[in-house]
Amino acid sequence: MILGIDCSEGLNLIFFDKKKIFYKYKNNKITNTSEVLVTKVENSLKKIKKNYNNISKIIIINGPGSFTGIRCSVTFAKMMKISLSIPIYGYTKFELVNFFLNSKSKNKNIKKSIFLYYQGEDFFYTRYENNKCISKPEILNISQYNFDNYKNDLIISDNELFFDNPKIKKIIKKYETKSIFDYKLENIMELDQFYFQKKYIPQPIYVKNFF
């Protein structure tokens, strides 16, 4: 069984194997991740009548997002690696979005300008070309940016977090037929089977002007 952890925005857990999801937990409003992560993992294991020995791998979403949350999840995973020899992997949200879109497209090398919602009118941004990330993640404000520059390759994600914002709703309405990707942690089920081959200790993404 694989444990997926995303603390980049609140707390998001998923327990799964190649065939099914055993249990999911999601609460984007949690801010005291360091205090509740272990308890939530253990309570989740009890719900599905499993224990730490049933976990064969831990996957971390290592950014971009909350510095404290991501560091907390990485620390937890490292503890599991040291104490129980559980291998750990790390993916970024950008990698997850890029992989998912590639899996749905015949053209794997299309250009992608990926915007992940941060807060207010701010987005994390990076760019993919020929299936490789070609720019460092940064934060952009929609009031200062012309999304029309990316009308042919615009990808907006995490839309459930910002849909009430009028300015962003206008952008969503304009581009929704081809550019909206609703990020979900369960997408790592596909990503994990095909993407990375080597296990490694994940490191958080540090975004310019974020901290």
DAZILIN-V968711 format. One record per helix or strand of 2 or more residues. SS is the DSSP state (2 for helix, 1 for strand). FROM is the first residue (numbers start at 1). TO is the last residue. If there is no record, write none. Layout:
ss,from,to
SS,FROM,TO
SS,FROM,TO
This chain:
ss,from,to
1,2,6
1,11,16
1,21,27
2,33,47
2,52,54
1,57,61
2,67,84
1,87,91
2,93,104
1,112,119
1,122,129
1,132,133
1,138,141
2,142,144
2,147,150
1,154,157
2,159,161
2,166,179
1,180,181
2,185,194
